């Protein structure tokens, strides 16, 4: 039974990776088509996006996300361990 669960999770991960890759390629293709159709407007959008990203305090945002992740990691590990323990007791019955 463990092999089927492991196989299912691997299949799920592989299918998820394939789906994500296909979606990324589709978005990339649509973006390339749009840029070829409207190069001036695309350049303007890129310039505005660059200005916005330049003005954002990205270091503070990333630091805040890291601190939040560090705070949330301990309870997440505890919940994960409790879930695995519960599953192990259910499998024994």
PyMOL Python script that loads the backbone (N, CA, C, O; Angstrom):
from pymol import cmd

cmd.read_pdbstr("""\
ATOM      1  N   UNK A   1       0.819  -1.187   0.000  1.00  0.00           N
ATOM      2  CA  UNK A   1       0.000   0.000   0.000  1.00  0.00           C
ATOM      3  C   UNK A   1       0.868   1.257   0.000  1.00  0.00           C
ATOM      4  O   UNK A   1       0.498   2.265  -0.603  1.00  0.00           O
ATOM      5  N   UNK A   2       2.010   1.205   0.666  1.00  0.00           N
ATOM      6  CA  UNK A   2       2.902   2.355   0.706  1.00  0.00           C
ATOM      7  C   UNK A   2       3.428   2.693  -0.683  1.00  0.00           C
ATOM      8  O   UNK A   2       3.604   3.866  -1.014  1.00  0.00           O
ATOM      9  N   UNK A   3       3.683   1.650  -1.513  1.00  0.00           N
ATOM     10  CA  UNK A   3       4.195   1.890  -2.857  1.00  0.00           C
ATOM     11  C   UNK A   3       3.151   2.601  -3.711  1.00  0.00           C
ATOM     12  O   UNK A   3       3.499   3.480  -4.499  1.00  0.00           O
ATOM     13  N   UNK A   4       1.870   2.234  -3.569  1.00  0.00           N
ATOM     14  CA  UNK A   4       0.837   2.880  -4.370  1.00  0.00           C
ATOM     15  C   UNK A   4       0.655   4.333  -3.958  1.00  0.00           C
ATOM     16  O   UNK A   4       0.417   5.192  -4.808  1.00  0.00           O
ATOM     17  N   UNK A   5       0.764   4.616  -2.672  1.00  0.00           N
ATOM     18  CA  UNK A   5       0.660   5.989  -2.199  1.00  0.00           C
ATOM     19  C   UNK A   5       1.848   6.799  -2.704  1.00  0.00           C
ATOM     20  O   UNK A   5       1.686   7.932  -3.157  1.00  0.00           O
ATOM     21  N   UNK A   6       3.047   6.211  -2.626  1.00  0.00           N
ATOM     22  CA  UNK A   6       4.238   6.907  -3.114  1.00  0.00           C
ATOM     23  C   UNK A   6       4.139   7.118  -4.622  1.00  0.00           C
ATOM     24  O   UNK A   6       4.490   8.189  -5.118  1.00  0.00           O
ATOM     25  N   UNK A   7       3.670   6.120  -5.352  1.00  0.00           N
ATOM     26  CA  UNK A   7       3.503   6.253  -6.795  1.00  0.00           C
ATOM     27  C   UNK A   7       2.480   7.311  -7.153  1.00  0.00           C
ATOM     28  O   UNK A   7       2.661   8.061  -8.112  1.00  0.00           O
ATOM     29  N   UNK A   8       1.408   7.373  -6.386  1.00  0.00           N
ATOM     30  CA  UNK A   8       0.372   8.370  -6.639  1.00  0.00           C
ATOM     31  C   UNK A   8       0.901   9.770  -6.392  1.00  0.00           C
ATOM     32  O   UNK A   8       0.635  10.683  -7.173  1.00  0.00           O
ATOM     33  N   UNK A   9       1.645   9.945  -5.314  1.00  0.00           N
ATOM     34  CA  UNK A   9       2.176  11.280  -5.022  1.00  0.00           C
ATOM     35  C   UNK A   9       3.208  11.687  -6.058  1.00  0.00           C
ATOM     36  O   UNK A   9       3.288  12.860  -6.423  1.00  0.00           O
ATOM     37  N   UNK A  10       4.004  10.731  -6.538  1.00  0.00           N
ATOM     38  CA  UNK A  10       4.975  11.054  -7.584  1.00  0.00           C
ATOM     39  C   UNK A  10       4.257  11.414  -8.876  1.00  0.00           C
ATOM     40  O   UNK A  10       4.641  12.359  -9.564  1.00  0.00           O
ATOM     41  N   UNK A  11       3.201  10.649  -9.208  1.00  0.00           N
ATOM     42  CA  UNK A  11       2.427  10.965 -10.404  1.00  0.00           C
ATOM     43  C   UNK A  11       1.783  12.333 -10.275  1.00  0.00           C
ATOM     44  O   UNK A  11       1.759  13.107 -11.231  1.00  0.00           O
ATOM     45  N   UNK A  12       1.269  12.626  -9.107  1.00  0.00           N
ATOM     46  CA  UNK A  12       0.636  13.914  -8.874  1.00  0.00           C
ATOM     47  C   UNK A  12       1.652  15.043  -9.017  1.00  0.00           C
ATOM     48  O   UNK A  12       1.365  16.070  -9.632  1.00  0.00           O
ATOM     49  N   UNK A  13       2.826  14.851  -8.453  1.00  0.00           N
ATOM     50  CA  UNK A  13       3.872  15.870  -8.562  1.00  0.00           C
ATOM     51  C   UNK A  13       4.314  16.041 -10.008  1.00  0.00           C
ATOM     52  O   UNK A  13       4.515  17.163 -10.474  1.00  0.00           O
ATOM     53  N   UNK A  14       4.463  14.927 -10.716  1.00  0.00           N
ATOM     54  CA  UNK A  14       4.880  14.992 -12.117  1.00  0.00           C
ATOM     55  C   UNK A  14       3.813  15.658 -12.984  1.00  0.00           C
ATOM     56  O   UNK A  14       4.132  16.472 -13.851  1.00  0.00           O
ATOM     57  N   UNK A  15       2.549  15.311 -12.747  1.00  0.00           N
ATOM     58  CA  UNK A  15       1.460  15.949 -13.503  1.00  0.00           C
ATOM     59  C   UNK A  15       1.376  17.439 -13.186  1.00  0.00           C
ATOM     60  O   UNK A  15       1.142  18.258 -14.076  1.00  0.00           O
ATOM     61  N   UNK A  16       1.568  17.785 -11.915  1.00  0.00           N
ATOM     62  CA  UNK A  16       1.556  19.194 -11.530  1.00  0.00           C
ATOM     63  C   UNK A  16       2.686  19.959 -12.185  1.00  0.00           C
ATOM     64  O   UNK A  16       2.499  21.088 -12.637  1.00  0.00           O
ATOM     65  N   UNK A  17       3.864  19.347 -12.237  1.00  0.00           N
ATOM     66  CA  UNK A  17       5.008  19.988 -12.890  1.00  0.00           C
ATOM     67  C   UNK A  17       4.742  20.171 -14.373  1.00  0.00           C
ATOM     68  O   UNK A  17       5.002  21.239 -14.928  1.00  0.00           O
ATOM     69  N   UNK A  18       4.218  19.120 -15.023  1.00  0.00           N
ATOM     70  CA  UNK A  18       3.917  19.207 -16.460  1.00  0.00           C
ATOM     71  C   UNK A  18       2.875  20.286 -16.740  1.00  0.00           C
ATOM     72  O   UNK A  18       3.018  21.060 -17.687  1.00  0.00           O
ATOM     73  N   UNK A  19       1.823  20.338 -15.915  1.00  0.00           N
ATOM     74  CA  UNK A  19       0.771  21.338 -16.090  1.00  0.00           C
ATOM     75  C   UNK A  19       1.335  22.746 -15.926  1.00  0.00           C
ATOM     76  O   UNK A  19       1.028  23.640 -16.714  1.00  0.00           O
ATOM     77  N   UNK A  20       2.155  22.934 -14.906  1.00  0.00           N
ATOM     78  CA  UNK A  20       2.754  24.246 -14.671  1.00  0.00           C
ATOM     79  C   UNK A  20       3.653  24.642 -15.827  1.00  0.00           C
ATOM     80  O   UNK A  20       3.640  25.793 -16.262  1.00  0.00           O
ATOM     81  N   UNK A  21       4.427  23.701 -16.321  1.00  0.00           N
ATOM     82  CA  UNK A  21       5.319  23.982 -17.455  1.00  0.00           C
ATOM     83  C   UNK A  21       4.511  24.353 -18.696  1.00  0.00           C
ATOM     84  O   UNK A  21       4.867  25.296 -19.402  1.00  0.00           O
ATOM     85  N   UNK A  22       3.430  23.623 -18.970  1.00  0.00           N
ATOM     86  CA  UNK A  22       2.585  23.931 -20.128  1.00  0.00           C
ATOM     87  C   UNK A  22       1.938  25.299 -19.992  1.00  0.00           C
ATOM     88  O   UNK A  22       1.864  26.052 -20.963  1.00  0.00           O
ATOM     89  N   UNK A  23       1.466  25.627 -18.785  1.00  0.00           N
ATOM     90  CA  UNK A  23       0.840  26.931 -18.571  1.00  0.00           C
ATOM     91  C   UNK A  23       1.859  28.055 -18.728  1.00  0.00           C
ATOM     92  O   UNK A  23       1.547  29.097 -19.305  1.00  0.00           O
ATOM     93  N   UNK A  24       3.069  27.854 -18.222  1.00  0.00           N
ATOM     94  CA  UNK A  24       4.115  28.861 -18.351  1.00  0.00           C
ATOM     95  C   UNK A  24       4.466  29.071 -19.819  1.00  0.00           C
ATOM     96  O   UNK A  24       4.634  30.208 -20.261  1.00  0.00           O
ATOM     97  N   UNK A  25       4.578  27.977 -20.577  1.00  0.00           N
ATOM     98  CA  UNK A  25       4.886  28.089 -22.000  1.00  0.00           C
ATOM     99  C   UNK A  25       3.763  28.793 -22.751  1.00  0.00           C
ATOM    100  O   UNK A  25       4.028  29.563 -23.674  1.00  0.00           O
ATOM    101  N   UNK A  26       2.510  28.540 -22.369  1.00  0.00           N
ATOM    102  CA  UNK A  26       1.377  29.206 -23.017  1.00  0.00           C
ATOM    103  C   UNK A  26       1.396  30.703 -22.727  1.00  0.00           C
ATOM    104  O   UNK A  26       1.175  31.512 -23.628  1.00  0.00           O
ATOM    105  N   UNK A  27       1.657  31.074 -21.485  1.00  0.00           N
ATOM    106  CA  UNK A  27       1.721  32.496 -21.128  1.00  0.00           C
ATOM    107  C   UNK A  27       2.883  33.165 -21.855  1.00  0.00           C
ATOM    108  O   UNK A  27       2.748  34.286 -22.346  1.00  0.00           O
ATOM    109  N   UNK A  28       4.012  32.487 -21.924  1.00  0.00           N
ATOM    110  CA  UNK A  28       5.175  33.028 -22.621  1.00  0.00           C
ATOM    111  C   UNK A  28       4.877  33.232 -24.102  1.00  0.00           C
ATOM    112  O   UNK A  28       5.246  34.257 -24.677  1.00  0.00           O
ATOM    113  N   UNK A  29       4.218  32.271 -24.712  1.00  0.00           N
ATOM    114  CA  UNK A  29       3.846  32.375 -26.123  1.00  0.00           C
ATOM    115  C   UNK A  29       2.865  33.529 -26.351  1.00  0.00           C
ATOM    116  O   UNK A  29       3.011  34.284 -27.313  1.00  0.00           O
ATOM    117  N   UNK A  30       1.871  33.667 -25.475  1.00  0.00           N
ATOM    118  CA  UNK A  30       0.916  34.768 -25.606  1.00  0.00           C
ATOM    119  C   UNK A  30       1.608  36.115 -25.436  1.00  0.00           C
ATOM    120  O   UNK A  30       1.283  37.077 -26.131  1.00  0.00           O
ATOM    121  N   UNK A  31       2.551  36.179 -24.521  1.00  0.00           N
ATOM    122  CA  UNK A  31       3.292  37.424 -24.297  1.00  0.00           C
ATOM    123  C   UNK A  31       4.126  37.771 -25.518  1.00  0.00           C
ATOM    124  O   UNK A  31       4.172  38.930 -25.928  1.00  0.00           O
ATOM    125  N   UNK A  32       4.781  36.783 -26.099  1.00  0.00           N
ATOM    126  CA  UNK A  32       5.583  37.032 -27.294  1.00  0.00           C
ATOM    127  C   UNK A  32       4.706  37.517 -28.444  1.00  0.00           C
ATOM    128  O   UNK A  32       5.080  38.442 -29.165  1.00  0.00           O
ATOM    129  N   UNK A  33       3.548  36.900 -28.614  1.00  0.00           N
ATOM    130  CA  UNK A  33       2.632  37.333 -29.672  1.00  0.00           C
ATOM    131  C   UNK A  33       2.173  38.768 -29.446  1.00  0.00           C
ATOM    132  O   UNK A  33       2.114  39.556 -30.390  1.00  0.00           O
ATOM    133  N   UNK A  34       1.849  39.113 -28.212  1.00  0.00           N
ATOM    134  CA  UNK A  34       1.386  40.461 -27.886  1.00  0.00           C
ATOM    135  C   UNK A  34       2.477  41.487 -28.156  1.00  0.00           C
ATOM    136  O   UNK A  34       2.214  42.553 -28.712  1.00  0.00           O
ATOM    137  N   UNK A  35       3.705  41.158 -27.757  1.00  0.00           N
ATOM    138  CA  UNK A  35       4.815  42.086 -27.962  1.00  0.00           C
ATOM    139  C   UNK A  35       5.081  42.282 -29.454  1.00  0.00           C
ATOM    140  O   UNK A  35       5.416  43.385 -29.886  1.00  0.00           O
ATOM    141  N   UNK A  36       4.935  41.223 -30.234  1.00  0.00           N
ATOM    142  CA  UNK A  36       5.141  41.352 -31.687  1.00  0.00           C
ATOM    143  C   UNK A  36       4.038  42.198 -32.322  1.00  0.00           C
ATOM    144  O   UNK A  36       4.294  42.941 -33.270  1.00  0.00           O
ATOM    145  N   UNK A  37       2.818  42.090 -31.806  1.00  0.00           N
ATOM    146  CA  UNK A  37       1.698  42.853 -32.360  1.00  0.00           C
ATOM    147  C   UNK A  37       1.759  44.325 -31.950  1.00  0.00           C
ATOM    148  O   UNK A  37       1.474  45.207 -32.761  1.00  0.00           O
ATOM    149  N   UNK A  38       2.130  44.594 -30.689  1.00  0.00           N
ATOM    150  CA  UNK A  38       2.111  45.960 -30.156  1.00  0.00           C
ATOM    151  C   UNK A  38       3.422  46.260 -29.433  1.00  0.00           C
ATOM    152  O   UNK A  38       3.460  46.278 -28.202  1.00  0.00           O
ATOM    153  N   UNK A  39       4.502  46.497 -30.192  1.00  0.00           N
ATOM    154  CA  UNK A  39       5.800  46.706 -29.533  1.00  0.00           C
ATOM    155  C   UNK A  39       5.872  48.015 -28.740  1.00  0.00           C
ATOM    156  O   UNK A  39       6.498  48.046 -27.680  1.00  0.00           O
ATOM    157  N   UNK A  40       5.263  49.070 -29.212  1.00  0.00           N
ATOM    158  CA  UNK A  40       5.320  50.355 -28.510  1.00  0.00           C
ATOM    159  C   UNK A  40       4.596  50.299 -27.177  1.00  0.00           C
ATOM    160  O   UNK A  40       5.120  50.746 -26.157  1.00  0.00           O
ATOM    161  N   UNK A  41       3.395  49.751 -27.191  1.00  0.00           N
ATOM    162  CA  UNK A  41       2.617  49.632 -25.961  1.00  0.00           C
ATOM    163  C   UNK A  41       3.312  48.688 -24.979  1.00  0.00           C
ATOM    164  O   UNK A  41       3.299  48.932 -23.772  1.00  0.00           O
ATOM    165  N   UNK A  42       3.909  47.632 -25.478  1.00  0.00           N
ATOM    166  CA  UNK A  42       4.626  46.690 -24.615  1.00  0.00           C
ATOM    167  C   UNK A  42       5.829  47.358 -23.970  1.00  0.00           C
ATOM    168  O   UNK A  42       6.121  47.123 -22.797  1.00  0.00           O
ATOM    169  N   UNK A  43       6.526  48.188 -24.733  1.00  0.00           N
ATOM    170  CA  UNK A  43       7.667  48.908 -24.187  1.00  0.00           C
ATOM    171  C   UNK A  43       7.229  49.879 -23.092  1.00  0.00           C
ATOM    172  O   UNK A  43       7.899  50.013 -22.068  1.00  0.00           O
ATOM    173  N   UNK A  44       6.108  50.550 -23.316  1.00  0.00           N
ATOM    174  CA  UNK A  44       5.570  51.453 -22.302  1.00  0.00           C
ATOM    175  C   UNK A  44       5.207  50.691 -21.029  1.00  0.00           C
ATOM    176  O   UNK A  44       5.525  51.143 -19.929  1.00  0.00           O
ATOM    177  N   UNK A  45       4.546  49.544 -21.165  1.00  0.00           N
ATOM    178  CA  UNK A  45       4.192  48.730 -20.001  1.00  0.00           C
ATOM    179  C   UNK A  45       5.445  48.275 -19.254  1.00  0.00           C
ATOM    180  O   UNK A  45       5.476  48.293 -18.024  1.00  0.00           O
ATOM    181  N   UNK A  46       6.473  47.869 -19.993  1.00  0.00           N
ATOM    182  CA  UNK A  46       7.713  47.424 -19.358  1.00  0.00           C
ATOM    183  C   UNK A  46       8.370  48.577 -18.609  1.00  0.00           C
ATOM    184  O   UNK A  46       8.895  48.385 -17.513  1.00  0.00           O
ATOM    185  N   UNK A  47       8.343  49.771 -19.189  1.00  0.00           N
ATOM    186  CA  UNK A  47       8.929  50.938 -18.537  1.00  0.00           C
ATOM    187  C   UNK A  47       8.195  51.268 -17.237  1.00  0.00           C
ATOM    188  O   UNK A  47       8.824  51.534 -16.213  1.00  0.00           O
ATOM    189  N   UNK A  48       6.853  51.249 -17.284  1.00  0.00           N
ATOM    190  CA  UNK A  48       6.054  51.541 -16.091  1.00  0.00           C
ATOM    191  C   UNK A  48       6.285  50.467 -15.021  1.00  0.00           C
ATOM    192  O   UNK A  48       6.418  50.785 -13.840  1.00  0.00           O
ATOM    193  N   UNK A  49       6.332  49.217 -15.430  1.00  0.00           N
ATOM    194  CA  UNK A  49       6.582  48.136 -14.473  1.00  0.00           C
ATOM    195  C   UNK A  49       7.964  48.296 -13.841  1.00  0.00           C
ATOM    196  O   UNK A  49       8.128  48.053 -12.646  1.00  0.00           O
ATOM    197  N   UNK A  50       8.946  48.698 -14.622  1.00  0.00           N
ATOM    198  CA  UNK A  50      10.282  48.932 -14.094  1.00  0.00           C
ATOM    199  C   UNK A  50      10.301  50.060 -13.082  1.00  0.00           C
ATOM    200  O   UNK A  50      10.960  49.963 -12.047  1.00  0.00           O
ATOM    201  N   UNK A  51       9.573  51.139 -13.382  1.00  0.00           N
ATOM    202  CA  UNK A  51       9.498  52.253 -12.433  1.00  0.00           C
ATOM    203  C   UNK A  51       8.851  51.826 -11.119  1.00  0.00           C
ATOM    204  O   UNK A  51       9.336  52.167 -10.040  1.00  0.00           O
ATOM    205  N   UNK A  52       7.761  51.082 -11.216  1.00  0.00           N
ATOM    206  CA  UNK A  52       7.059  50.629 -10.009  1.00  0.00           C
ATOM    207  C   UNK A  52       7.964  49.713  -9.187  1.00  0.00           C
ATOM    208  O   UNK A  52       8.060  49.863  -7.969  1.00  0.00           O
ATOM    209  N   UNK A  53       8.624  48.770  -9.847  1.00  0.00           N
ATOM    210  CA  UNK A  53       9.508  47.853  -9.123  1.00  0.00           C
ATOM    211  C   UNK A  53      10.704  48.586  -8.535  1.00  0.00           C
ATOM    212  O   UNK A  53      11.203  48.209  -7.475  1.00  0.00           O
ATOM    213  N   UNK A  54      11.166  49.628  -9.214  1.00  0.00           N
ATOM    214  CA  UNK A  54      12.287  50.405  -8.701  1.00  0.00           C
ATOM    215  C   UNK A  54      11.898  51.169  -7.435  1.00  0.00           C
ATOM    216  O   UNK A  54      12.730  51.348  -6.546  1.00  0.00           O
ATOM    217  N   UNK A  55      10.657  51.616  -7.343  1.00  0.00           N
ATOM    218  CA  UNK A  55      10.208  52.408  -6.203  1.00  0.00           C
ATOM    219  C   UNK A  55       9.784  51.554  -5.010  1.00  0.00           C
ATOM    220  O   UNK A  55       9.717  52.057  -3.888  1.00  0.00           O
ATOM    221  N   UNK A  56       9.504  50.299  -5.231  1.00  0.00           N
ATOM    222  CA  UNK A  56       9.071  49.432  -4.134  1.00  0.00           C
ATOM    223  C   UNK A  56      10.250  49.085  -3.224  1.00  0.00           C
ATOM    224  O   UNK A  56      11.358  48.855  -3.707  1.00  0.00           O
ATOM    225  N   UNK A  57      10.020  49.048  -1.935  1.00  0.00           N
ATOM    226  CA  UNK A  57      11.083  48.637  -1.012  1.00  0.00           C
ATOM    227  C   UNK A  57      11.186  47.108  -0.971  1.00  0.00           C
ATOM    228  O   UNK A  57      10.780  46.476   0.004  1.00  0.00           O
ATOM    229  N   UNK A  58      11.735  46.526  -2.041  1.00  0.00           N
ATOM    230  CA  UNK A  58      11.760  45.063  -2.168  1.00  0.00           C
ATOM    231  C   UNK A  58      12.547  44.389  -1.042  1.00  0.00           C
ATOM    232  O   UNK A  58      12.181  43.300  -0.599  1.00  0.00           O
ATOM    233  N   UNK A  59      13.617  45.022  -0.580  1.00  0.00           N
ATOM    234  CA  UNK A  59      14.391  44.425   0.513  1.00  0.00           C
ATOM    235  C   UNK A  59      13.556  44.273   1.774  1.00  0.00           C
ATOM    236  O   UNK A  59      13.627  43.253   2.459  1.00  0.00           O
ATOM    237  N   UNK A  60      12.763  45.294   2.076  1.00  0.00           N
ATOM    238  CA  UNK A  60      11.919  45.225   3.264  1.00  0.00           C
ATOM    239  C   UNK A  60      10.800  44.201   3.076  1.00  0.00           C
ATOM    240  O   UNK A  60      10.438  43.493   4.015  1.00  0.00           O
ATOM    241  N   UNK A  61      10.259  44.127   1.870  1.00  0.00           N
ATOM    242  CA  UNK A  61       9.186  43.161   1.601  1.00  0.00           C
ATOM    243  C   UNK A  61       9.712  41.736   1.749  1.00  0.00           C
ATOM    244  O   UNK A  61       9.079  40.904   2.398  1.00  0.00           O
ATOM    245  N   UNK A  62      10.870  41.451   1.146  1.00  0.00           N
ATOM    246  CA  UNK A  62      11.452  40.108   1.231  1.00  0.00           C
ATOM    247  C   UNK A  62      11.830  39.785   2.681  1.00  0.00           C
ATOM    248  O   UNK A  62      11.611  38.667   3.148  1.00  0.00           O
ATOM    249  N   UNK A  63      12.394  40.764   3.386  1.00  0.00           N
ATOM    250  CA  UNK A  63      12.740  40.543   4.795  1.00  0.00           C
ATOM    251  C   UNK A  63      11.514  40.248   5.643  1.00  0.00           C
ATOM    252  O   UNK A  63      11.543  39.365   6.500  1.00  0.00           O
ATOM    253  N   UNK A  64      10.434  40.989   5.404  1.00  0.00           N
ATOM    254  CA  UNK A  64       9.189  40.753   6.134  1.00  0.00           C
ATOM    255  C   UNK A  64       8.618  39.376   5.838  1.00  0.00           C
ATOM    256  O   UNK A  64       8.132  38.692   6.739  1.00  0.00           O
ATOM    257  N   UNK A  65       8.676  38.970   4.571  1.00  0.00           N
ATOM    258  CA  UNK A  65       8.184  37.634   4.207  1.00  0.00           C
ATOM    259  C   UNK A  65       9.026  36.551   4.891  1.00  0.00           C
ATOM    260  O   UNK A  65       8.494  35.540   5.349  1.00  0.00           O
ATOM    261  N   UNK A  66      10.340  36.771   4.957  1.00  0.00           N
ATOM    262  CA  UNK A  66      11.218  35.796   5.604  1.00  0.00           C
ATOM    263  C   UNK A  66      10.915  35.694   7.097  1.00  0.00           C
ATOM    264  O   UNK A  66      10.871  34.596   7.651  1.00  0.00           O
ATOM    265  N   UNK A  67      10.707  36.831   7.741  1.00  0.00           N
ATOM    266  CA  UNK A  67      10.366  36.807   9.170  1.00  0.00           C
ATOM    267  C   UNK A  67       9.025  36.111   9.398  1.00  0.00           C
ATOM    268  O   UNK A  67       8.876  35.352  10.356  1.00  0.00           O
ATOM    269  N   UNK A  68       8.057  36.363   8.534  1.00  0.00           N
ATOM    270  CA  UNK A  68       6.754  35.716   8.647  1.00  0.00           C
ATOM    271  C   UNK A  68       6.872  34.213   8.437  1.00  0.00           C
ATOM    272  O   UNK A  68       6.245  33.431   9.152  1.00  0.00           O
ATOM    273  N   UNK A  69       7.670  33.812   7.462  1.00  0.00           N
ATOM    274  CA  UNK A  69       7.885  32.388   7.209  1.00  0.00           C
ATOM    275  C   UNK A  69       8.546  31.722   8.407  1.00  0.00           C
ATOM    276  O   UNK A  69       8.170  30.618   8.799  1.00  0.00           O
ATOM    277  N   UNK A  70       9.537  32.402   8.988  1.00  0.00           N
ATOM    278  CA  UNK A  70      10.232  31.845  10.148  1.00  0.00           C
ATOM    279  C   UNK A  70       9.291  31.680  11.330  1.00  0.00           C
ATOM    280  O   UNK A  70       9.397  30.703  12.071  1.00  0.00           O
ATOM    281  N   UNK A  71       8.370  32.624  11.517  1.00  0.00           N
ATOM    282  CA  UNK A  71       7.395  32.521  12.597  1.00  0.00           C
ATOM    283  C   UNK A  71       6.399  31.390  12.358  1.00  0.00           C
ATOM    284  O   UNK A  71       6.001  30.701  13.297  1.00  0.00           O
ATOM    285  N   UNK A  72       6.000  31.200  11.113  1.00  0.00           N
ATOM    286  CA  UNK A  72       4.970  30.213  10.793  1.00  0.00           C
ATOM    287  C   UNK A  72       5.530  28.804  10.635  1.00  0.00           C
ATOM    288  O   UNK A  72       4.765  27.839  10.607  1.00  0.00           O
ATOM    289  N   UNK A  73       6.851  28.669  10.532  1.00  0.00           N
ATOM    290  CA  UNK A  73       7.437  27.363  10.266  1.00  0.00           C
ATOM    291  C   UNK A  73       7.276  26.386  11.433  1.00  0.00           C
ATOM    292  O   UNK A  73       6.953  25.219  11.212  1.00  0.00           O
ATOM    293  N   UNK A  74       7.490  26.833  12.646  1.00  0.00           N
ATOM    294  CA  UNK A  74       7.389  25.930  13.797  1.00  0.00           C
ATOM    295  C   UNK A  74       5.982  25.353  13.960  1.00  0.00           C
ATOM    296  O   UNK A  74       5.853  24.139  14.116  1.00  0.00           O
ATOM    297  N   UNK A  75       4.915  26.172  13.932  1.00  0.00           N
ATOM    298  CA  UNK A  75       3.578  25.571  14.024  1.00  0.00           C
ATOM    299  C   UNK A  75       3.249  24.666  12.838  1.00  0.00           C
ATOM    300  O   UNK A  75       2.545  23.668  12.989  1.00  0.00           O
ATOM    301  N   UNK A  76       3.761  25.018  11.663  1.00  0.00           N
ATOM    302  CA  UNK A  76       3.492  24.181  10.492  1.00  0.00           C
ATOM    303  C   UNK A  76       4.139  22.812  10.652  1.00  0.00           C
ATOM    304  O   UNK A  76       3.528  21.797  10.317  1.00  0.00           O
ATOM    305  N   UNK A  77       5.362  22.772  11.159  1.00  0.00           N
ATOM    306  CA  UNK A  77       6.039  21.496  11.388  1.00  0.00           C
ATOM    307  C   UNK A  77       5.313  20.689  12.457  1.00  0.00           C
ATOM    308  O   UNK A  77       5.195  19.470  12.337  1.00  0.00           O
ATOM    309  N   UNK A  78       4.829  21.348  13.490  1.00  0.00           N
ATOM    310  CA  UNK A  78       4.087  20.672  14.549  1.00  0.00           C
ATOM    311  C   UNK A  78       2.797  20.059  13.996  1.00  0.00           C
ATOM    312  O   UNK A  78       2.475  18.910  14.298  1.00  0.00           O
ATOM    313  N   UNK A  79       2.076  20.811  13.205  1.00  0.00           N
ATOM    314  CA  UNK A  79       0.831  20.303  12.608  1.00  0.00           C
ATOM    315  C   UNK A  79       1.119  19.150  11.656  1.00  0.00           C
ATOM    316  O   UNK A  79       0.387  18.160  11.632  1.00  0.00           O
ATOM    317  N   UNK A  80       2.191  19.279  10.867  1.00  0.00           N
ATOM    318  CA  UNK A  80       2.566  18.207   9.945  1.00  0.00           C
ATOM    319  C   UNK A  80       2.902  16.925  10.709  1.00  0.00           C
ATOM    320  O   UNK A  80       2.463  15.838  10.334  1.00  0.00           O
ATOM    321  N   UNK A  81       3.679  17.061  11.774  1.00  0.00           N
ATOM    322  CA  UNK A  81       4.034  15.892  12.578  1.00  0.00           C
ATOM    323  C   UNK A  81       2.815  15.255  13.229  1.00  0.00           C
ATOM    324  O   UNK A  81       2.702  14.030  13.269  1.00  0.00           O
ATOM    325  N   UNK A  82       1.898  16.077  13.739  1.00  0.00           N
ATOM    326  CA  UNK A  82       0.679  15.542  14.355  1.00  0.00           C
ATOM    327  C   UNK A  82      -0.165  14.812  13.316  1.00  0.00           C
ATOM    328  O   UNK A  82      -0.756  13.774  13.613  1.00  0.00           O
ATOM    329  N   UNK A  83      -0.222  15.342  12.117  1.00  0.00           N
ATOM    330  CA  UNK A  83      -0.983  14.694  11.051  1.00  0.00           C
ATOM    331  C   UNK A  83      -0.372  13.345  10.695  1.00  0.00           C
ATOM    332  O   UNK A  83      -1.094  12.360  10.538  1.00  0.00           O
ATOM    333  N   UNK A  84       0.941  13.293  10.568  1.00  0.00           N
ATOM    334  CA  UNK A  84       1.617  12.031  10.249  1.00  0.00           C
ATOM    335  C   UNK A  84       1.424  11.009  11.374  1.00  0.00           C
ATOM    336  O   UNK A  84       1.232   9.823  11.108  1.00  0.00           O
ATOM    337  N   UNK A  85       1.474  11.459  12.607  1.00  0.00           N
ATOM    338  CA  UNK A  85       1.258  10.572  13.740  1.00  0.00           C
ATOM    339  C   UNK A  85      -0.161  10.013  13.713  1.00  0.00           C
ATOM    340  O   UNK A  85      -0.371   8.825  13.955  1.00  0.00           O
ATOM    341  N   UNK A  86      -1.129  10.871  13.419  1.00  0.00           N
ATOM    342  CA  UNK A  86      -2.515  10.427  13.318  1.00  0.00           C
ATOM    343  C   UNK A  86      -2.681   9.415  12.184  1.00  0.00           C
ATOM    344  O   UNK A  86      -3.369   8.408  12.352  1.00  0.00           O
ATOM    345  N   UNK A  87      -2.069   9.668  11.052  1.00  0.00           N
ATOM    346  CA  UNK A  87      -2.160   8.733   9.927  1.00  0.00           C
ATOM    347  C   UNK A  87      -1.524   7.407  10.281  1.00  0.00           C
ATOM    348  O   UNK A  87      -2.049   6.357   9.911  1.00  0.00           O
ATOM    349  N   UNK A  88      -0.400   7.428  10.992  1.00  0.00           N
ATOM    350  CA  UNK A  88       0.269   6.187  11.384  1.00  0.00           C
ATOM    351  C   UNK A  88      -0.607   5.372  12.330  1.00  0.00           C
ATOM    352  O   UNK A  88      -0.658   4.147  12.218  1.00  0.00           O
ATOM    353  N   UNK A  89      -1.299   6.035  13.264  1.00  0.00           N
ATOM    354  CA  UNK A  89      -2.181   5.302  14.174  1.00  0.00           C
ATOM    355  C   UNK A  89      -3.391   4.760  13.433  1.00  0.00           C
ATOM    356  O   UNK A  89      -3.899   3.697  13.789  1.00  0.00           O
ATOM    357  N   UNK A  90      -3.858   5.455  12.425  1.00  0.00           N
ATOM    358  CA  UNK A  90      -5.010   4.968  11.658  1.00  0.00           C
ATOM    359  C   UNK A  90      -4.614   3.791  10.786  1.00  0.00           C
ATOM    360  O   UNK A  90      -5.421   2.882  10.592  1.00  0.00           O
ATOM    361  N   UNK A  91      -3.399   3.777  10.255  1.00  0.00           N
ATOM    362  CA  UNK A  91      -2.931   2.674   9.424  1.00  0.00           C
ATOM    363  C   UNK A  91      -2.740   1.405  10.242  1.00  0.00           C
ATOM    364  O   UNK A  91      -2.919   0.305   9.720  1.00  0.00           O
ATOM    365  N   UNK A  92      -2.380   1.538  11.517  1.00  0.00           N
ATOM    366  CA  UNK A  92      -2.185   0.371  12.361  1.00  0.00           C
ATOM    367  C   UNK A  92      -3.506  -0.307  12.689  1.00  0.00           C
ATOM    368  O   UNK A  92      -3.538  -1.518  12.907  1.00  0.00           O
ATOM    369  N   UNK A  93      -4.590   0.445  12.727  1.00  0.00           N
ATOM    370  CA  UNK A  93      -5.897  -0.148  13.069  1.00  0.00           C
ATOM    371  C   UNK A  93      -6.492  -0.862  11.937  1.00  0.00           C
ATOM    372  O   UNK A  93      -7.585  -1.413  12.061  1.00  0.00           O
TER     373      UNK A  93
END
""", "prot")
cmd.dss("prot")
cmd.show_as("cartoon", "prot")
cmd.util.cbc("prot")
cmd.orient("prot")
